[in-house]
Amino acid sequence: MVQKNSSFKQCATCENWCGARGIDYHRMNVQLNENYEVGECTDGPWNRAKKQENFTCPNWKKWSNLK
């Protein structure tokens, strides 16, 4: 399992990313099943594009499930 802290401005922690992910008990980390998880972006310059969890863009918005 891979974890990304909520302070990382990457797709895995973004509201607009629709990849497979979960959160830890404290809602501070995103949990992914594997490195390079792929999901679809729902906004911004990558709208409807498949992006890996570690990509970034200027439209990043913190996932609302995270603190």
Jmol script that loads the backbone (N, CA, C; Angstrom):
load data "model"
ATOM      1  N   MET A   1       0.836  -1.180   0.000  1.00  0.00           N
ATOM      2  CA  MET A   1       0.000   0.000   0.000  1.00  0.00           C
ATOM      3  C   MET A   1       0.883   1.246   0.000  1.00  0.00           C
ATOM      4  N   VAL A   2       0.464   2.244  -0.730  1.00  0.00           N
ATOM      5  CA  VAL A   2       1.183   3.512  -0.862  1.00  0.00           C
ATOM      6  C   VAL A   2       0.363   4.600  -0.180  1.00  0.00           C
ATOM      7  N   GLN A   3       1.053   5.512   0.516  1.00  0.00           N
ATOM      8  CA  GLN A   3       0.346   6.626   1.157  1.00  0.00           C
ATOM      9  C   GLN A   3       0.884   7.951   0.641  1.00  0.00           C
ATOM     10  N   LYS A   4      -0.004   8.916   0.480  1.00  0.00           N
ATOM     11  CA  LYS A   4       0.353  10.285   0.098  1.00  0.00           C
ATOM     12  C   LYS A   4      -0.224  11.215   1.160  1.00  0.00           C
ATOM     13  N   ASN A   5       0.613  12.073   1.710  1.00  0.00           N
ATOM     14  CA  ASN A   5       0.165  13.038   2.699  1.00  0.00           C
ATOM     15  C   ASN A   5      -0.738  14.075   2.048  1.00  0.00           C
ATOM     16  N   SER A   6      -1.702  14.582   2.798  1.00  0.00           N
ATOM     17  CA  SER A   6      -2.664  15.550   2.269  1.00  0.00           C
ATOM     18  C   SER A   6      -2.018  16.858   1.824  1.00  0.00           C
ATOM     19  N   SER A   7      -0.784  17.119   2.226  1.00  0.00           N
ATOM     20  CA  SER A   7      -0.099  18.343   1.808  1.00  0.00           C
ATOM     21  C   SER A   7       0.540  18.207   0.426  1.00  0.00           C
ATOM     22  N   PHE A   8       0.612  16.991  -0.120  1.00  0.00           N
ATOM     23  CA  PHE A   8       1.172  16.795  -1.465  1.00  0.00           C
ATOM     24  C   PHE A   8       0.152  17.269  -2.491  1.00  0.00           C
ATOM     25  N   LYS A   9       0.514  18.202  -3.325  1.00  0.00           N
ATOM     26  CA  LYS A   9      -0.398  18.715  -4.352  1.00  0.00           C
ATOM     27  C   LYS A   9      -0.271  17.861  -5.614  1.00  0.00           C
ATOM     28  N   GLN A  10      -0.755  16.634  -5.490  1.00  0.00           N
ATOM     29  CA  GLN A  10      -0.723  15.672  -6.582  1.00  0.00           C
ATOM     30  C   GLN A  10      -2.130  15.144  -6.830  1.00  0.00           C
ATOM     31  N   CYS A  11      -2.313  14.488  -7.962  1.00  0.00           N
ATOM     32  CA  CYS A  11      -3.643  13.986  -8.331  1.00  0.00           C
ATOM     33  C   CYS A  11      -4.287  13.148  -7.228  1.00  0.00           C
ATOM     34  N   ALA A  12      -3.519  12.335  -6.552  1.00  0.00           N
ATOM     35  CA  ALA A  12      -4.078  11.451  -5.522  1.00  0.00           C
ATOM     36  C   ALA A  12      -4.779  12.213  -4.402  1.00  0.00           C
ATOM     37  N   THR A  13      -4.363  13.440  -4.141  1.00  0.00           N
ATOM     38  CA  THR A  13      -4.957  14.237  -3.073  1.00  0.00           C
ATOM     39  C   THR A  13      -5.902  15.316  -3.600  1.00  0.00           C
ATOM     40  N   CYS A  14      -6.224  15.260  -4.884  1.00  0.00           N
ATOM     41  CA  CYS A  14      -7.045  16.291  -5.520  1.00  0.00           C
ATOM     42  C   CYS A  14      -8.518  15.894  -5.591  1.00  0.00           C
ATOM     43  N   GLU A  15      -9.375  16.864  -5.383  1.00  0.00           N
ATOM     44  CA  GLU A  15     -10.827  16.680  -5.466  1.00  0.00           C
ATOM     45  C   GLU A  15     -11.260  16.206  -6.858  1.00  0.00           C
ATOM     46  N   ASN A  16     -10.538  16.598  -7.885  1.00  0.00           N
ATOM     47  CA  ASN A  16     -10.932  16.324  -9.263  1.00  0.00           C
ATOM     48  C   ASN A  16     -10.456  14.986  -9.818  1.00  0.00           C
ATOM     49  N   TRP A  17      -9.717  14.209  -9.034  1.00  0.00           N
ATOM     50  CA  TRP A  17      -9.157  12.944  -9.509  1.00  0.00           C
ATOM     51  C   TRP A  17     -10.058  11.787  -9.082  1.00  0.00           C
ATOM     52  N   CYS A  18     -10.383  10.913 -10.018  1.00  0.00           N
ATOM     53  CA  CYS A  18     -11.319   9.806  -9.752  1.00  0.00           C
ATOM     54  C   CYS A  18     -10.641   8.445  -9.829  1.00  0.00           C
ATOM     55  N   GLY A  19      -9.484   8.303  -9.223  1.00  0.00           N
ATOM     56  CA  GLY A  19      -8.807   7.015  -9.160  1.00  0.00           C
ATOM     57  C   GLY A  19      -9.202   6.265  -7.894  1.00  0.00           C
ATOM     58  N   ALA A  20      -8.807   5.005  -7.829  1.00  0.00           N
ATOM     59  CA  ALA A  20      -9.091   4.182  -6.642  1.00  0.00           C
ATOM     60  C   ALA A  20      -8.204   4.634  -5.489  1.00  0.00           C
ATOM     61  N   ARG A  21      -8.832   5.070  -4.401  1.00  0.00           N
ATOM     62  CA  ARG A  21      -8.092   5.553  -3.241  1.00  0.00           C
ATOM     63  C   ARG A  21      -8.963   5.504  -2.003  1.00  0.00           C
ATOM     64  N   GLY A  22      -8.313   5.584  -0.878  1.00  0.00           N
ATOM     65  CA  GLY A  22      -8.998   5.652   0.403  1.00  0.00           C
ATOM     66  C   GLY A  22      -8.261   6.651   1.278  1.00  0.00           C
ATOM     67  N   ILE A  23      -8.702   6.786   2.521  1.00  0.00           N
ATOM     68  CA  ILE A  23      -8.029   7.686   3.454  1.00  0.00           C
ATOM     69  C   ILE A  23      -7.746   6.945   4.751  1.00  0.00           C
ATOM     70  N   ASP A  24      -6.754   7.425   5.491  1.00  0.00           N
ATOM     71  CA  ASP A  24      -6.442   6.799   6.767  1.00  0.00           C
ATOM     72  C   ASP A  24      -7.402   7.296   7.851  1.00  0.00           C
ATOM     73  N   TYR A  25      -7.290   6.733   9.027  1.00  0.00           N
ATOM     74  CA  TYR A  25      -8.189   7.023  10.146  1.00  0.00           C
ATOM     75  C   TYR A  25      -8.228   8.512  10.494  1.00  0.00           C
ATOM     76  N   HIS A  26      -7.077   9.169  10.411  1.00  0.00           N
ATOM     77  CA  HIS A  26      -6.971  10.579  10.799  1.00  0.00           C
ATOM     78  C   HIS A  26      -7.300  11.539   9.659  1.00  0.00           C
ATOM     79  N   ARG A  27      -7.614  11.012   8.497  1.00  0.00           N
ATOM     80  CA  ARG A  27      -7.944  11.790   7.301  1.00  0.00           C
ATOM     81  C   ARG A  27      -6.802  12.716   6.881  1.00  0.00           C
ATOM     82  N   MET A  28      -5.565  12.270   7.111  1.00  0.00           N
ATOM     83  CA  MET A  28      -4.387  13.056   6.745  1.00  0.00           C
ATOM     84  C   MET A  28      -3.626  12.463   5.561  1.00  0.00           C
ATOM     85  N   ASN A  29      -3.887  11.206   5.231  1.00  0.00           N
ATOM     86  CA  ASN A  29      -3.168  10.532   4.153  1.00  0.00           C
ATOM     87  C   ASN A  29      -4.120   9.801   3.219  1.00  0.00           C
ATOM     88  N   VAL A  30      -3.795   9.865   1.936  1.00  0.00           N
ATOM     89  CA  VAL A  30      -4.518   9.085   0.935  1.00  0.00           C
ATOM     90  C   VAL A  30      -3.831   7.733   0.836  1.00  0.00           C
ATOM     91  N   GLN A  31      -4.607   6.674   0.764  1.00  0.00           N
ATOM     92  CA  GLN A  31      -4.062   5.335   0.639  1.00  0.00           C
ATOM     93  C   GLN A  31      -4.393   4.789  -0.746  1.00  0.00           C
ATOM     94  N   LEU A  32      -3.349   4.297  -1.418  1.00  0.00           N
ATOM     95  CA  LEU A  32      -3.476   3.732  -2.755  1.00  0.00           C
ATOM     96  C   LEU A  32      -3.023   2.284  -2.732  1.00  0.00           C
ATOM     97  N   ASN A  33      -3.610   1.459  -3.562  1.00  0.00           N
ATOM     98  CA  ASN A  33      -3.231   0.049  -3.607  1.00  0.00           C
ATOM     99  C   ASN A  33      -1.848  -0.164  -4.188  1.00  0.00           C
ATOM    100  N   GLU A  34      -1.435   0.677  -5.123  1.00  0.00           N
ATOM    101  CA  GLU A  34      -0.137   0.500  -5.771  1.00  0.00           C
ATOM    102  C   GLU A  34       0.392   1.835  -6.274  1.00  0.00           C
ATOM    103  N   ASN A  35       1.706   1.872  -6.555  1.00  0.00           N
ATOM    104  CA  ASN A  35       2.306   3.052  -7.178  1.00  0.00           C
ATOM    105  C   ASN A  35       1.733   3.246  -8.567  1.00  0.00           C
ATOM    106  N   TYR A  36       1.677   4.470  -8.991  1.00  0.00           N
ATOM    107  CA  TYR A  36       1.247   4.834 -10.345  1.00  0.00           C
ATOM    108  C   TYR A  36      -0.195   4.435 -10.634  1.00  0.00           C
ATOM    109  N   GLU A  37      -1.049   4.510  -9.639  1.00  0.00           N
ATOM    110  CA  GLU A  37      -2.493   4.294  -9.820  1.00  0.00           C
ATOM    111  C   GLU A  37      -2.994   5.326 -10.841  1.00  0.00           C
ATOM    112  N   VAL A  38      -3.895   4.911 -11.714  1.00  0.00           N
ATOM    113  CA  VAL A  38      -4.405   5.799 -12.765  1.00  0.00           C
ATOM    114  C   VAL A  38      -5.876   6.095 -12.517  1.00  0.00           C
ATOM    115  N   GLY A  39      -6.264   7.347 -12.730  1.00  0.00           N
ATOM    116  CA  GLY A  39      -7.651   7.755 -12.591  1.00  0.00           C
ATOM    117  C   GLY A  39      -7.964   8.876 -13.550  1.00  0.00           C
ATOM    118  N   GLU A  40      -9.238   9.146 -13.726  1.00  0.00           N
ATOM    119  CA  GLU A  40      -9.662  10.203 -14.645  1.00  0.00           C
ATOM    120  C   GLU A  40      -9.800  11.527 -13.908  1.00  0.00           C
ATOM    121  N   CYS A  41      -9.331  12.590 -14.552  1.00  0.00           N
ATOM    122  CA  CYS A  41      -9.476  13.935 -14.019  1.00  0.00           C
ATOM    123  C   CYS A  41     -10.832  14.490 -14.465  1.00  0.00           C
ATOM    124  N   THR A  42     -11.481  15.250 -13.596  1.00  0.00           N
ATOM    125  CA  THR A  42     -12.814  15.767 -13.926  1.00  0.00           C
ATOM    126  C   THR A  42     -12.860  17.282 -14.100  1.00  0.00           C
ATOM    127  N   ASP A  43     -11.688  17.946 -14.136  1.00  0.00           N
ATOM    128  CA  ASP A  43     -11.677  19.401 -14.287  1.00  0.00           C
ATOM    129  C   ASP A  43     -10.297  19.870 -14.715  1.00  0.00           C
ATOM    130  N   GLY A  44     -10.215  21.112 -15.123  1.00  0.00           N
ATOM    131  CA  GLY A  44      -8.942  21.731 -15.436  1.00  0.00           C
ATOM    132  C   GLY A  44      -8.383  21.326 -16.782  1.00  0.00           C
ATOM    133  N   PRO A  45      -7.072  21.555 -16.969  1.00  0.00           N
ATOM    134  CA  PRO A  45      -6.458  21.290 -18.264  1.00  0.00           C
ATOM    135  C   PRO A  45      -6.428  19.803 -18.637  1.00  0.00           C
ATOM    136  N   TRP A  46      -6.562  18.932 -17.661  1.00  0.00           N
ATOM    137  CA  TRP A  46      -6.542  17.481 -17.921  1.00  0.00           C
ATOM    138  C   TRP A  46      -7.938  16.877 -17.885  1.00  0.00           C
ATOM    139  N   ASN A  47      -8.979  17.680 -18.009  1.00  0.00           N
ATOM    140  CA  ASN A  47     -10.356  17.199 -17.940  1.00  0.00           C
ATOM    141  C   ASN A  47     -10.579  15.981 -18.841  1.00  0.00           C
ATOM    142  N   ARG A  48     -11.101  14.907 -18.229  1.00  0.00           N
ATOM    143  CA  ARG A  48     -11.418  13.628 -18.885  1.00  0.00           C
ATOM    144  C   ARG A  48     -10.191  12.835 -19.315  1.00  0.00           C
ATOM    145  N   ALA A  49      -9.012  13.261 -18.924  1.00  0.00           N
ATOM    146  CA  ALA A  49      -7.785  12.536 -19.250  1.00  0.00           C
ATOM    147  C   ALA A  49      -7.444  11.576 -18.115  1.00  0.00           C
ATOM    148  N   LYS A  50      -6.829  10.454 -18.446  1.00  0.00           N
ATOM    149  CA  LYS A  50      -6.344   9.498 -17.447  1.00  0.00           C
ATOM    150  C   LYS A  50      -4.977   9.974 -16.956  1.00  0.00           C
ATOM    151  N   LYS A  51      -4.852  10.146 -15.646  1.00  0.00           N
ATOM    152  CA  LYS A  51      -3.617  10.644 -15.056  1.00  0.00           C
ATOM    153  C   LYS A  51      -3.172   9.756 -13.899  1.00  0.00           C
ATOM    154  N   GLN A  52      -1.845   9.626 -13.750  1.00  0.00           N
ATOM    155  CA  GLN A  52      -1.292   8.874 -12.631  1.00  0.00           C
ATOM    156  C   GLN A  52      -1.423   9.686 -11.351  1.00  0.00           C
ATOM    157  N   GLU A  53      -1.430   8.994 -10.236  1.00  0.00           N
ATOM    158  CA  GLU A  53      -1.635   9.618  -8.936  1.00  0.00           C
ATOM    159  C   GLU A  53      -0.587  10.650  -8.567  1.00  0.00           C
ATOM    160  N   ASN A  54       0.579  10.628  -9.182  1.00  0.00           N
ATOM    161  CA  ASN A  54       1.649  11.550  -8.810  1.00  0.00           C
ATOM    162  C   ASN A  54       1.756  12.764  -9.729  1.00  0.00           C
ATOM    163  N   PHE A  55       0.834  12.953 -10.681  1.00  0.00           N
ATOM    164  CA  PHE A  55       0.850  14.120 -11.556  1.00  0.00           C
ATOM    165  C   PHE A  55       0.347  15.349 -10.788  1.00  0.00           C
ATOM    166  N   THR A  56       0.644  16.522 -11.343  1.00  0.00           N
ATOM    167  CA  THR A  56       0.186  17.789 -10.758  1.00  0.00           C
ATOM    168  C   THR A  56      -0.384  18.685 -11.856  1.00  0.00           C
ATOM    169  N   CYS A  57      -1.143  19.694 -11.458  1.00  0.00           N
ATOM    170  CA  CYS A  57      -1.638  20.697 -12.402  1.00  0.00           C
ATOM    171  C   CYS A  57      -2.020  21.956 -11.629  1.00  0.00           C
ATOM    172  N   PRO A  58      -2.223  23.069 -12.320  1.00  0.00           N
ATOM    173  CA  PRO A  58      -2.550  24.325 -11.622  1.00  0.00           C
ATOM    174  C   PRO A  58      -3.973  24.361 -11.047  1.00  0.00           C
ATOM    175  N   ASN A  59      -4.828  23.411 -11.378  1.00  0.00           N
ATOM    176  CA  ASN A  59      -6.204  23.393 -10.877  1.00  0.00           C
ATOM    177  C   ASN A  59      -6.383  22.471  -9.674  1.00  0.00           C
ATOM    178  N   TRP A  60      -5.277  22.095  -9.015  1.00  0.00           N
ATOM    179  CA  TRP A  60      -5.356  21.200  -7.856  1.00  0.00           C
ATOM    180  C   TRP A  60      -6.242  21.824  -6.781  1.00  0.00           C
ATOM    181  N   LYS A  61      -7.112  20.993  -6.233  1.00  0.00           N
ATOM    182  CA  LYS A  61      -7.978  21.398  -5.119  1.00  0.00           C
ATOM    183  C   LYS A  61      -7.997  20.238  -4.133  1.00  0.00           C
ATOM    184  N   LYS A  62      -7.678  20.498  -2.887  1.00  0.00           N
ATOM    185  CA  LYS A  62      -7.582  19.445  -1.877  1.00  0.00           C
ATOM    186  C   LYS A  62      -8.881  18.641  -1.809  1.00  0.00           C
ATOM    187  N   TRP A  63      -8.739  17.317  -1.824  1.00  0.00           N
ATOM    188  CA  TRP A  63      -9.859  16.392  -1.739  1.00  0.00           C
ATOM    189  C   TRP A  63     -10.648  16.704  -0.467  1.00  0.00           C
ATOM    190  N   SER A  64     -11.944  16.867  -0.583  1.00  0.00           N
ATOM    191  CA  SER A  64     -12.776  17.288   0.549  1.00  0.00           C
ATOM    192  C   SER A  64     -12.823  16.262   1.678  1.00  0.00           C
ATOM    193  N   ASN A  65     -12.456  15.021   1.447  1.00  0.00           N
ATOM    194  CA  ASN A  65     -12.418  14.005   2.502  1.00  0.00           C
ATOM    195  C   ASN A  65     -11.189  14.139   3.403  1.00  0.00           C
ATOM    196  N   LEU A  66     -10.232  14.952   3.005  1.00  0.00           N
ATOM    197  CA  LEU A  66      -8.999  15.130   3.777  1.00  0.00           C
ATOM    198  C   LEU A  66      -9.082  16.363   4.653  1.00  0.00           C
ATOM    199  N   LYS A  67      -8.334  16.321   5.767  1.00  0.00           N
ATOM    200  CA  LYS A  67      -8.237  17.500   6.652  1.00  0.00           C
ATOM    201  C   LYS A  67      -7.172  18.436   6.113  1.00  0.00           C
TER     202      LYS A  67
END
end "model"
wireframe off; spacefill off
backbone 0.3
color backbone group
